[in-house]
Amino acid sequence: MSQRVLVISHMYPNPVNPMSGIFVHNELKALKEQGIEVEVLSPIPKFPFYPKWKEYRQVQGKTKIDDISVTYVPTRMFPGGLFFSTYGDRYERALISHVEAIYNEFSFDLIHCHTIYPDGFAGGKMKGRFQVPVVCTIHGSDIMLYPKRSQGVYRKTMEALQMADYIVTVSERLLHEAKKMVPSIHGETIYNGFDPCLFTVQDKIEARRKLELPEQGKILLFVGNLYPVKGIEFLLQAFARICSHDSSLHLCLVGDGPLRSTLEQQVKELNISHSVSFKGRRAYDEIPTWISSSDVVVLSSLSEGLPSILLESMGSARPMIATAVGGIPEILQNGKTGILVEPKDVDGLASAMHKLLIEDSHLANQMGQQAYQSSQSLTWQAHASKMEDLYQRLVNQNTL
């Protein structure tokens, strides 16, 4: 008998931000291939007269993405995360009528929430009404950063952990942090995955031609949101130090966010405008080509769960220079599939870049091949099989 799962996730692709929560969507595509039926409820921000959220007013309520039914639910939120401790209750109030309507037509066996707070809190508050188990996936900031915002958020996160029937984390580090807050939780780590049909080995020169990039020279690639937590200011400082050693080096920043103008100004002040390009947010199906066009991928984050770009780079046979935060050290093998550095360590970043881009390109290629080999057990298909087993256990326990 096919399992039916209701997914609650404010992180989900939408017309305003097609890359939002793309990893959740990729998980659901793999689950559908396993025969699991899914419906998605995705809270989207609603706040009158706030210009940055104006486009969300045009988002249609219900749609399908890759044959997955998605309902976007306008939910009162506040600019800058103000009153964030109230978001869990706001999510519940906004979602409950939609959950009831879905249950009448799609009698789900389980609720799966992405982020423990606020989504998991809302799911936990509603589970009693439908008598189904709730599983919550912790992705990173929801346990590493959000609880530090205020005592209110900390308490709501603890309550959400206690209400959940099962916790899934995308790294062992996150599971450790969750158990520090509530030692009695039931949970396990199930690593995210990547699509090996999309992210695979491609010819570098051909990829550069597709993107109209210079065929010669070395390209360092960053893919992600331009947020403070990504530590891009330190990346730029480090890159500036090695530019003078090789004029053929180029840094491509693929992504967008509120720091873009600040970072563009930093690039000018560092006098590296000729060697840095801001490429903006790109379509997801274009990201494999960007990775294949590069020599090395870099991630300078101050905090992470398990970043998709790490797995996707490995599947594309590219080494990564990354900070040793979150679940990254659990996957990236330092000195074998890439190089780990400490967050905010400009000297360490510069040294790693110099080693792979200038000193020893053969080492970079070797690491890329070893990364590819290591990636083959980290597909979305492998992830979905583990999730299917978990769902079945929870549903069976619920029917006893």
N, C-alpha and C positions, 0 to 999 in steps of 0.2 A: 504494500500500500504506500502510495507516494506521500511524503511528508509535505505539509503546507506551513510556510514560515512567513510571518509578518515582520518586515524589517523597518526599524525606526532609525533614521540617520539624517541629521542636519547636514552632514557631509555627503553630498551626492551631486553628480553632474546636473547642471541646469542651464537654461539658455543664457543666463548672466555670466556664469562661470562654468563652462563645460568640463573643466579639469577638476572641479571640486569633488573630493572623495572618489576619484576615479578607481582607487583600489577597492572600495566597497562594491562598486559596479562590476569590476572584474571578478571579484569573489562570487557575486551572484550569478554571473554568466557561467562560471564553472560549476556552481551548484545546480543550475538548470540542466546542464549537460549530464549531471548525475541523476536527473529525474526529480529533483526537488522543486516544488512550486513555490514561487515567491511573489509577494506584493510589497511595495515600498511606500512608506510615508516619510516625506522629507520636509521638516519645518524650514521655511524661508523667512527672512526678516521683514517685518512690517513696522514702520515708524513714520508718522505723517511729516511731510515736507523735508525729510532728510534727503538731500540730493544724491548722495552716493548709493542709496538703495532705491532710487526712483525706478530703475529698470525692473526690479522685482515685481512691481505692480502690474506689469504686462505678462508675467509668467502664467501660463495656463494651468488650471488646477490639476488635470489628469492627462497623462500622456503615456507613451510607450518608448522605451529606449532598448534596442536590441531585443524586442519582444518581452521586456520586463515592464510590468505596469507600475507607474510611479505617480503618486499624488503629492503635489506640492501644497503645503498648508501654511498660509500667511500667519505668522506668530509674532506677537509684540516683543520686540527686542529693543535694545537701546544702543546708540552709537558709543563706540569705545568700550563696550562690555559693561556699561554702567548697570548697577543693580543685577549683576550676574547671578548672585545667589538666589534670585527669584525665577531664573530661567526654567528650572526643572518643573516648578508649578505651572508656569506659563505654557510650557510644552504640553503638559498633561491636559490643561483646559482647552488648548487649541486642537489637540489631537483626538480627544475622547470620542466625539461624535463621528469622526471619520473611522476610528477603530471599530466602533459599533456597526457602522454601515458596511464596512468590509467584512466583518465577522458574519453578518447575515448572508452574504453571498460567497464568502471564502472562509469557511470555518477553520481557521488556522490552528495548528497544533502547538505552536511555539512562537514566542516573540524574541527577535534578535535585535538588540540595540547596539549601535556603534557610538562609542564614548560612554564611559560610566556616568558622567554628568556633563550636560543635562539630560541627554537622551535616555540613559539607563535609569535615571531617577524617575522620569515620566513613565517608562515601561514598567518599572517595579510598582509604582502606585496603581497602575491599571490592571496588573496581572490577576488580582483577586476577582475582578469582575468577570473575567473570561476563563478562569480556572486552568490556565496554561502556564508552563514554565517560562522563565525569562533568562536568556543568556546575554551577557554583555561583553563586547570586545573593547578592551582598553588599547588605545593606539599610541599614547605617549603624553601629550600635553595634558590630557584629562586626569592623569595621576601625578605627573612630574611638575606641572606648572599651575593648573587651575586651583588645586586646593590651597596653594600659597597666596591666592588673591585676597582671601578674607576668611575669618572664622566661619562665616555663614556658608561659604562654598565648601570648606573643609567638612563641616557637619553634614551637608547635603551629600557630599561624595561618600562619606562613611555610611550614611543611611542607604544610598544606592547600592553600595557593596553588600550590605546586609540583606537587602531585599532580593538581590539577584540569586537565582538558583545555581548559576554557574558563571565563572569568569574566564574569558579567553584573553590572553595577552599576546602581543606580537613579538615579545622578547621576554627572556627570563628576568631581565632587570626590572621590567614593569611588573611582573608577577611578584617579585620580591618587594617592590614598593607598595603594591596593593596589600600584601600580607602584613606589612608593617602597620598599616592603618587598621585592618580588620584581619587578625590572624586566623579566624575561623572560616574564611571563605573557601569554597571549593573551586578549583580552577586549574588551568594548565596553559602552557605556551604552545600556540600553533602559529608557526611563522607564516607571514604573507607569502605570496608567490608572484610569478611573472608568466606571461604568455610566450612560450617558446616559438610559437608560429609567427608572432609579431616581432619579438626581440631575439634576433639570431645574428649569425655572422654575415656581414655585408662588406663589400669592397669599399675601402676608405675613399679612394679617388672618385668612384662613381657616386658615392653619397655626397661628396663635396660638389660635384657637378650638379646634382639635383638641387642642392641648396644655394648654388651660385657662390660658393666659397672658394678662396684661393686653393689650388691644388697642391701647392708647395707650402712648406712651413709646418710648424707644430701647433695643434689646437688643443687648448685646455677648455673643458666644457663644464659649466654649472647649469643644472636644471632645477628649478624650484621657485617658490614664491619669494619676492623681495621683502622679507620680513626681518625684524631685528634678530629673531631666534636663529636665523640661518647664518649669522656671523659673517656676512659678505664684506663688511668693512675690513675685517682682518684678512680675508682672501685678497682683496684689492691691494692692501699694504704689502702682502707677501709677493703678489705677482709683480708689483712695481720693482721689487728688489732684483728679480731675475730678468726683467726686460732688457736691461743694459747689457746682459751677457749674450743675448741672441735676438736680433731684430726680427727674426722670422716667427717668433712666438706670438700667439693670439689667444685671448680669452673671450669666449662667447658665453653670455649670460642669457639663458632661455627661461623666461618667466616674467612676471610683473608683480607689482604690489606698491604699497604706500611709500617705500623707501627709494623708489626709482630716481626721483629728482635729486635726492640727497646723495645717492651713490654716483649719479652722473657728475655731480659737482665734485665729489671726491676724486673721480677719475681725472678731471681737469686739473685739480690741484696737485695730483701726483704726476702729472705730465705723461699720462699713458693713454690718452685718447686714441692715438693711432693704433694701439694694440688691444683695445677692449671694445666689444660690440654688445649693445643691449638689443636682443632680438625679440623681446616681448613674449607674450603668451602664445604658444603654438598649439595647433591641434594635436591631440594625443597620438593619432596614427602617424604623425610626422616625427615624434620623438625618437623612434628607432633610427631614423636617418641621421638625426643630429648626433646621437651617440656614436654611430658608425663613422661619422665624419671626423670624430675627435681622435686624439692620441691617448688622452687621459681624461677621466671624469673626476671632478672635485666636489666635495661637500664639506663646508666649513661650519656646520651647525653647532650651536651651543647646547641644544637639547633635541632629542629625536626619540621616536619609538623604533620602528624598523622602516627606513625610507625605501619606497618602491624603486627609486632611481638606482639604489645599490644593486638590487637583484636584476634590474633591467640592464644595467651596465655589464654585470657578470655574464648574463645570457647573450650579450652582444660581443663578448670577448674583449672587454675594455677594462683595464685596471682602474682602481679608484684611490684617490688620496682623500681620506675622510677623518673627521674628528672621532675620538674614542668615546662616544656618548651613546646612551640608550642601548639598543640592541645591535649597533654596528659592530662592536668587537666580537659578538657571538657569531657573526657571519663572515666578516672580512678577516682573512688570515694575514696578519701583518708580515710583510716581507715575502709573501707567497702570492696572494691575489691582489695586493695593494699595499698601501702604507697608511698606518694610523698615526695621528698626531693629537696632541691635547687641544681642547678648545681654546681659542684666543691666542694660540701659540704662533705668532707671525714667523718667528725664526724656523720653527718646525715645518710649517707650511712651505716656506720658501725653500728650505733644504730638500723636502720631498719632491717639490716641483722641479728643482734643479737636477735632482738625481734621475728622474724618469724622463724629463723632456730634453735635457741638455747632455748630461753625463753618459747615460746608458739607455738608448732607445731599445736595444735588444732586450734589456731587463723588462721594460714596459710591455713589449710584445709577449715575453715569456709569462709575465704575470697575467696578462689578458687571457692567454690560453688556459692557464691554471684556473682562472676565475670562471671561464666557460665550463670547464669540467666540473667544478664545484657547484655550479648553478643548476645542474640537471635534476637534482632532487628537490628543488625549491620552486616547482611549477604551481600554477593555480589548480591544476588537476590533482596534484598530490595534496594540496591544502583542502580542496573540496571533499576528498575522500575522508579525511580526518574529521571535518565538520559534519559530514553525513553520519558518521559513527557516533559523534557526540549528540547530535540531534536525536538519533534513535534511542540512545541510552536515556536521555532526559524525558522523551515522550513515553517510553516504556515505564519509567519510574513514576510518572505522573498518572498512569492508568492503573497502577497497582492498587 
